[in-house]
Amino acid sequence: MHVLLIHQAFVTPEDGGGTRHYELFRHASEHGHRATVVTSGFDYLSGRDRKSVANPEPWITVHRTTSAPPTKTDFISQLRQLLSFAGGAIPEAMAVPDVDVVMGTSPSIFQALSAWVVSVLKRKPFLLEIRDLWPDFIIGMGKLTNPFAIAVARGLERFLYSRADHVLVNSPAYVDHLLSKGIPRERISLIPNGVETETFGPSPARDAAARAFRERYGVADKFVVMYTGAISPANDIGVVLRAAEQLRDLDNVQFLIVGDGKIRHELEQEAARMSLDNVTFTGAQPKASMPDILAAADVCLAILQNIPEFRLTYPNKVFDYLAAARPIALAIDGVIRQVVEDAGAGVFVQPGDPTALAAAIRSFAADPARGRAMGERGRNYVAVKFDRRAHGLEFSNLLEARAAAVA
């Protein structure tokens, strides 16, 4: 079976970011399926041109469009860039032959609309995946305030829900959200975010790589507090800077911010103005290197803005942290807090509270053995509950069911 995905921010292990789709497709290929992805020619975190990147594997074909690069951070420029990709993706996707299922993913909601258009023109089932709740998240963050624009966005959301043959979600809270929108339960499937647990296993080679990473950034003898992932307004890294400011008295604690995004340079400048010698920005790192990088951490951070909508989400990075056996300082409430607490793998702090975050880091630094025990519990938990191989089988079964439903 051949599935076509339209996804502007599709990531392979050679890129920075979450590799959910790459891994799901890889495991689905073990059951005889193949994938084609239409994605942007620019890295969504760094803006790096990647149009010349080679196709990653024989079971997946990647088409990179020539949409506008993500060079500006204002809302209008970002909207223009999203629409540029959504429009350019349609003819690119229409040229892909022998498709059985068309898959759209949100965010952004515009690329999901493109997938619906392609599914109609190709007369193939439309599988809609919801990874974040658009437009709820951008409304909750205050990025979308115009009443007319909100009404249009809500209308587009309802339209896509009504046109999808099936809706796939990556968080259990999204199931309830869709039910509240009138979507029948039988049209909804949950395949949560998870992780390739085996990839993050310990080894002497990993220990050596972790030591090398620490030495590269001058933190060989430090207690390393690590954040990985996108650096955007949603991730509230300003709170991390203010927490670091409160920990200047601990000479052995160093924060590593591993990732990239549209406000990275702005935050670097802010850290410099605050004279935060205990904060280092490393830039984006390939997902393939993340197991070695996380092995260099003593505690990992997961943080989002303090808005109700983020209580519904399952952030990718948390599952990576768990698989890497790292304890977690979690500044996100809701369903992901339940995962971390059920695993006994970390400490919850109130989102948006730098003093609470600083206190949590201080307690971890004072008792590293406690953190190591949390990390081991987290790894054991995620290996049973959230392993990507099992998710790949569920995804394969879902694809087969959608194709059979219209056969």
C-alpha positions as CSV (number, residue, x, y, z in Angstrom):
1,M,0.0,0.0,0.0
2,H,1.2,3.5,-0.9
3,V,0.4,6.4,1.5
4,L,0.9,10.1,0.4
5,L,1.7,12.6,3.2
6,I,1.7,16.3,2.9
7,H,3.8,17.7,5.8
8,Q,5.7,21.0,5.6
9,A,7.9,20.2,8.6
10,F,8.7,16.5,7.9
11,V,11.9,15.4,9.6
12,T,14.3,12.6,9.0
13,P,17.0,11.5,11.5
14,E,19.5,13.7,9.8
15,D,17.4,16.8,10.7
16,G,16.5,18.4,14.1
17,G,13.0,17.8,15.4
18,G,10.5,15.0,15.9
19,T,10.6,12.0,13.7
20,R,7.2,10.5,14.4
21,H,6.2,10.1,10.7
22,Y,9.6,8.8,9.5
23,E,9.5,6.1,12.2
24,L,5.8,5.2,11.7
25,F,6.5,4.8,8.0
26,R,9.6,2.8,8.6
27,H,7.8,0.3,10.8
28,A,4.8,0.2,8.3
29,S,7.3,-0.7,5.6
30,E,8.0,-3.9,7.5
31,H,4.4,-4.8,6.7
32,G,4.7,-4.1,3.0
33,H,3.7,-0.4,2.9
34,R,5.6,2.5,1.3
35,A,5.3,6.3,1.6
36,T,5.7,9.5,-0.3
37,V,6.1,12.8,1.5
38,V,5.7,16.2,0.1
39,T,7.5,18.6,2.3
40,S,9.2,22.0,2.3
41,G,12.6,22.6,0.9
42,F,13.5,24.5,4.0
43,D,14.2,23.3,7.5
44,Y,11.3,24.5,9.7
45,L,13.6,25.2,12.7
46,S,16.7,26.8,11.2
47,G,15.5,27.9,7.8
48,R,18.3,25.9,6.2
49,D,17.9,25.1,2.5
50,R,17.4,21.3,2.2
51,K,16.1,21.0,-1.4
52,S,19.3,19.1,-2.4
53,V,19.1,16.5,0.4
54,A,19.1,13.0,-0.9
55,N,16.1,10.6,-0.5
56,P,16.6,8.9,2.9
57,E,15.5,5.3,2.4
58,P,14.1,3.0,-0.4
59,W,10.7,2.7,1.3
60,I,10.0,6.4,1.4
61,T,10.2,9.1,-1.3
62,V,10.6,12.7,-0.3
63,H,9.6,15.6,-2.6
64,R,10.8,19.0,-1.4
65,T,8.9,22.0,-2.7
66,T,10.2,25.5,-3.5
67,S,7.9,27.3,-1.0
68,A,8.9,30.6,0.6
69,P,11.7,30.2,3.3
70,P,10.8,30.8,7.0
71,T,13.0,33.9,7.3
72,K,10.7,36.2,9.4
73,T,9.0,35.7,12.8
74,D,6.0,38.1,12.5
75,F,2.6,36.4,12.1
76,I,1.8,37.7,8.6
77,S,5.2,36.5,7.2
78,Q,4.7,33.1,8.8
79,L,1.1,32.9,7.5
80,R,2.4,33.8,4.0
81,Q,5.0,31.0,4.2
82,L,2.4,28.4,5.4
83,L,0.1,29.3,2.5
84,S,3.0,29.3,0.0
85,F,3.7,25.7,0.9
86,A,0.1,24.6,1.0
87,G,-0.5,25.9,-2.5
88,G,2.8,24.5,-3.9
89,A,2.2,21.1,-2.3
90,I,-1.0,20.4,-4.4
91,P,0.6,20.1,-7.9
92,E,3.6,18.3,-6.4
93,A,1.3,15.7,-4.7
94,M,-0.9,15.4,-7.8
95,A,2.1,14.2,-9.7
96,V,2.7,11.2,-7.3
97,P,1.2,8.0,-9.0
98,D,-0.5,5.0,-7.5
99,V,-1.6,6.4,-4.2
100,D,-3.9,4.4,-1.9
101,V,-4.4,6.8,1.0
102,V,-3.8,10.6,1.3
103,M,-2.7,11.8,4.7
104,G,-2.8,15.4,5.9
105,T,-1.4,16.5,9.2
106,S,-2.1,19.6,11.4
107,P,-0.4,21.9,12.1
108,S,-0.6,23.7,9.9
109,I,-4.2,23.5,9.1
110,F,-3.5,24.8,5.6
111,Q,-1.4,21.8,4.6
112,A,-4.2,19.5,5.8
113,L,-6.6,21.4,3.5
114,S,-4.1,20.7,0.6
115,A,-4.2,17.0,1.5
116,W,-8.0,17.0,1.3
117,V,-7.9,18.7,-2.1
118,V,-5.5,16.0,-3.4
119,S,-7.6,13.2,-1.9
120,V,-10.7,14.5,-3.7
121,L,-8.9,15.0,-7.0
122,K,-7.3,11.5,-6.8
123,R,-10.5,10.0,-5.4
124,K,-8.7,8.4,-2.5
125,P,-9.5,8.2,1.3
126,F,-8.4,11.2,3.3
127,L,-6.7,10.5,6.7
128,L,-6.5,13.6,8.8
129,E,-3.9,13.6,11.6
130,I,-4.2,16.1,14.5
131,R,-0.8,16.6,16.2
132,D,-1.6,20.0,17.8
133,L,-5.0,21.7,18.1
134,W,-5.1,24.4,15.5
135,P,-6.5,27.1,15.7
136,D,-6.9,26.6,19.5
137,F,-3.1,26.9,20.2
138,I,-2.5,30.1,18.3
139,I,-5.7,31.6,19.8
140,G,-4.6,30.6,23.3
141,M,-1.1,32.1,22.7
142,G,-2.6,35.4,21.6
143,K,-1.2,35.1,18.1
144,L,-4.6,35.1,16.5
145,T,-7.0,37.8,17.9
146,N,-9.0,39.1,14.9
147,P,-12.6,37.9,15.4
148,F,-13.2,37.4,11.6
149,A,-9.9,35.5,11.2
150,I,-10.8,33.3,14.2
151,A,-14.2,32.5,12.7
152,V,-12.6,31.6,9.4
153,A,-10.1,29.3,11.2
154,R,-12.8,27.7,13.2
155,G,-14.8,27.1,10.0
156,L,-11.8,25.6,8.2
157,E,-11.3,23.3,11.2
158,R,-15.0,22.1,11.1
159,F,-14.8,21.6,7.4
160,L,-11.7,19.3,7.6
161,Y,-13.2,17.3,10.4
162,S,-16.4,16.8,8.4
163,R,-14.5,15.8,5.2
164,A,-12.0,13.4,6.8
165,D,-12.7,9.7,6.2
166,H,-10.9,9.1,9.5
167,V,-9.0,11.3,12.1
168,L,-5.8,10.2,13.8
169,V,-4.6,11.9,17.0
170,N,-1.4,11.7,19.0
171,S,-2.8,12.5,22.5
172,P,-5.6,10.9,24.4
173,A,-7.0,14.3,25.3
174,Y,-7.5,15.1,21.6
175,V,-10.0,12.2,21.4
176,D,-12.3,14.1,23.9
177,H,-11.7,17.3,22.0
178,L,-12.9,15.7,18.7
179,L,-15.9,14.1,20.5
180,S,-16.9,17.5,21.7
181,K,-16.8,18.6,18.1
182,G,-19.4,15.9,17.2
183,I,-16.9,13.5,15.5
184,P,-18.1,9.9,16.1
185,R,-15.8,7.8,18.2
186,E,-15.5,5.2,15.4
187,R,-13.9,7.8,13.1
188,I,-11.1,8.5,15.6
189,S,-7.9,6.6,16.2
190,L,-5.3,7.3,18.8
191,I,-1.6,6.5,18.1
192,P,0.2,8.5,20.8
193,N,3.6,10.1,20.5
194,G,6.3,7.7,21.5
195,V,9.9,6.7,21.0
196,E,12.2,4.2,19.5
197,T,13.2,2.9,22.9
198,E,16.0,0.6,21.7
199,T,17.7,3.5,20.0
200,F,18.3,5.2,23.3
201,G,19.8,2.2,25.1
202,P,23.0,2.6,27.1
203,S,26.4,1.4,25.8
204,P,30.1,2.2,26.2
205,A,30.1,4.0,22.9
206,R,27.2,6.2,24.0
207,D,29.0,7.0,27.2
208,A,32.1,8.1,25.2
209,A,29.9,10.2,22.8
210,A,28.2,11.9,25.8
211,R,31.6,12.7,27.4
212,A,32.7,14.2,24.0
213,F,29.6,16.3,23.8
214,R,30.1,17.6,27.3
215,E,33.7,18.5,26.6
216,R,32.8,20.2,23.4
217,Y,30.7,22.7,25.3
218,G,32.9,23.0,28.3
219,V,30.6,21.2,30.8
220,A,32.6,18.1,31.5
221,D,32.4,18.5,35.2
222,K,29.1,20.3,35.4
223,F,25.6,19.2,36.4
224,V,23.9,19.6,33.0
225,V,20.3,20.8,32.7
226,M,19.2,20.2,29.1
227,Y,16.4,21.4,27.0
228,T,16.0,20.0,23.5
229,G,13.6,20.9,20.7
230,A,12.1,23.9,19.0
231,I,12.8,27.4,20.3
232,S,9.6,29.3,19.7
233,P,7.2,31.4,21.8
234,A,5.3,28.3,22.7
235,N,8.3,26.8,24.4
236,D,8.6,29.6,27.0
237,I,12.4,29.5,27.1
238,G,12.4,32.9,28.7
239,V,11.2,31.2,31.9
240,V,14.3,29.0,31.7
241,L,16.5,32.0,31.5
242,R,15.0,33.5,34.6
243,A,15.3,30.2,36.4
244,A,19.0,30.1,35.4
245,E,19.4,33.6,36.8
246,Q,18.3,32.4,40.2
247,L,20.8,29.6,40.1
248,R,23.9,31.6,39.5
249,D,25.1,30.7,43.0
250,L,25.5,27.1,41.9
251,D,28.8,27.1,40.0
252,N,28.4,23.5,39.0
253,V,25.0,23.9,37.2
254,Q,25.0,24.6,33.5
255,F,21.9,24.9,31.2
256,L,22.3,23.6,27.6
257,I,19.6,24.7,25.2
258,V,19.8,22.2,22.3
259,G,17.7,23.2,19.3
260,D,16.8,26.1,17.0
261,G,13.8,28.2,16.1
262,K,12.6,31.6,15.0
263,I,13.4,33.3,18.3
264,R,16.7,31.6,19.2
265,H,18.8,34.6,18.4
266,E,16.5,36.9,20.4
267,L,16.8,34.6,23.4
268,E,20.6,34.4,23.0
269,Q,20.7,38.2,23.1
270,E,18.6,38.2,26.2
271,A,20.8,35.7,27.9
272,A,23.8,37.9,27.1
273,R,22.1,41.0,28.5
274,M,21.4,39.0,31.7
275,S,25.1,37.9,31.8
276,L,24.0,34.3,32.1
277,D,27.3,32.4,31.8
278,N,25.4,29.3,33.0
279,V,23.3,29.1,29.8
280,T,24.7,27.7,26.5
281,F,22.8,27.6,23.2
282,T,24.1,24.7,21.0
283,G,22.0,25.2,17.9
284,A,20.1,22.4,16.2
285,Q,21.4,18.9,16.3
286,P,20.4,15.9,14.1
287,K,17.8,13.6,15.6
288,A,20.1,10.7,15.0
289,S,22.6,12.3,17.5
290,M,19.9,12.8,20.2
291,P,20.5,9.6,22.1
292,D,24.2,10.5,22.6
293,I,23.3,14.1,23.4
294,L,20.7,13.2,26.0
295,A,23.1,10.8,27.6
296,A,25.2,13.9,28.4
297,A,22.3,15.4,30.5
298,D,21.8,15.1,34.3
299,V,18.2,16.4,34.1
300,C,16.0,17.3,31.1
301,L,13.5,20.2,30.8
302,A,10.1,20.1,29.1
303,I,8.3,23.4,29.1
304,L,5.4,25.1,27.4
305,Q,3.5,28.3,27.9
306,N,0.9,28.3,30.7
307,I,-2.3,28.1,28.6
308,P,-5.1,25.5,29.0
309,E,-4.7,24.1,25.5
310,F,-1.2,22.9,26.2
311,R,-2.5,20.6,29.0
312,L,-3.9,18.4,26.2
313,T,-0.6,17.7,24.4
314,Y,1.9,14.8,24.4
315,P,5.3,16.6,23.5
316,N,7.7,14.4,21.6
317,K,10.7,15.4,23.7
318,V,9.3,13.9,26.9
319,F,9.3,10.4,25.4
320,D,12.9,10.9,24.2
321,Y,13.8,11.9,27.7
322,L,12.1,8.9,29.2
323,A,13.8,6.5,26.8
324,A,17.2,8.1,27.5
325,A,16.7,7.4,31.3
326,R,16.9,11.1,32.1
327,P,14.9,12.6,35.0
328,I,12.5,15.3,33.9
329,A,11.7,18.8,35.2
330,L,8.3,19.2,33.7
331,A,6.7,22.6,33.4
332,I,3.7,21.4,31.5
333,D,0.4,20.4,33.2
334,G,-2.2,18.0,31.9
335,V,-2.0,14.6,30.2
336,I,1.8,14.6,29.9
337,R,2.1,15.3,33.6
338,Q,0.1,12.1,34.2
339,V,2.6,10.1,32.1
340,V,5.6,11.4,34.0
341,E,4.0,11.0,37.4
342,D,2.8,7.5,36.5
343,A,6.3,6.6,35.5
344,G,7.8,8.2,38.6
345,A,10.3,9.8,36.3
346,G,10.3,13.5,37.2
347,V,9.1,16.5,39.1
348,F,6.2,18.8,38.0
349,V,6.6,22.5,38.4
350,Q,3.9,25.1,37.7
351,P,4.3,26.4,34.1
352,G,5.4,30.0,33.8
353,D,7.0,30.0,37.3
354,P,10.8,30.5,37.1
355,T,11.2,30.3,40.9
356,A,9.5,26.9,41.0
357,L,11.7,25.7,38.1
358,A,14.9,26.9,39.8
359,A,13.9,25.1,43.0
360,A,13.3,21.9,41.2
361,I,16.7,22.1,39.5
362,R,18.4,22.9,42.8
363,S,16.9,19.8,44.3
364,F,18.0,17.6,41.4
365,A,21.6,19.0,41.7
366,A,21.6,18.3,45.4
367,D,20.7,14.7,45.0
368,P,21.9,13.2,41.6
369,A,21.2,9.7,42.7
370,R,17.5,10.5,43.1
371,G,17.4,11.8,39.5
372,R,19.2,8.7,38.2
373,A,16.6,6.4,39.9
374,M,13.8,8.5,38.3
375,G,15.4,8.1,34.9
376,E,15.6,4.4,35.2
377,R,12.0,4.2,36.1
378,G,11.0,6.3,33.2
379,R,12.9,4.2,30.7
380,N,11.3,1.0,32.0
381,Y,7.9,2.7,31.8
382,V,8.1,4.1,28.3
383,A,9.5,0.8,26.9
384,V,6.3,-0.9,27.8
385,K,3.7,1.9,27.2
386,F,5.1,4.0,24.3
387,D,7.4,2.0,22.1
388,R,7.3,3.1,18.5
389,R,7.5,-0.4,17.0
390,A,4.0,-1.2,18.5
391,H,2.7,2.1,17.2
392,G,4.0,1.3,13.7
393,L,1.9,-1.9,13.6
394,E,-1.2,0.1,14.7
395,F,-0.5,2.6,12.0
396,S,-0.1,-0.1,9.4
397,N,-3.4,-1.6,10.5
398,L,-5.1,1.8,10.3
399,L,-3.8,2.3,6.7
400,E,-5.1,-1.0,5.6
401,A,-8.5,-0.4,7.2
402,R,-8.9,3.0,5.5
403,A,-8.0,1.6,2.1
404,A,-10.4,-1.4,2.6
405,A,-13.2,0.8,3.7
406,V,-13.5,2.4,0.3
407,A,-12.4,-0.6,-1.8
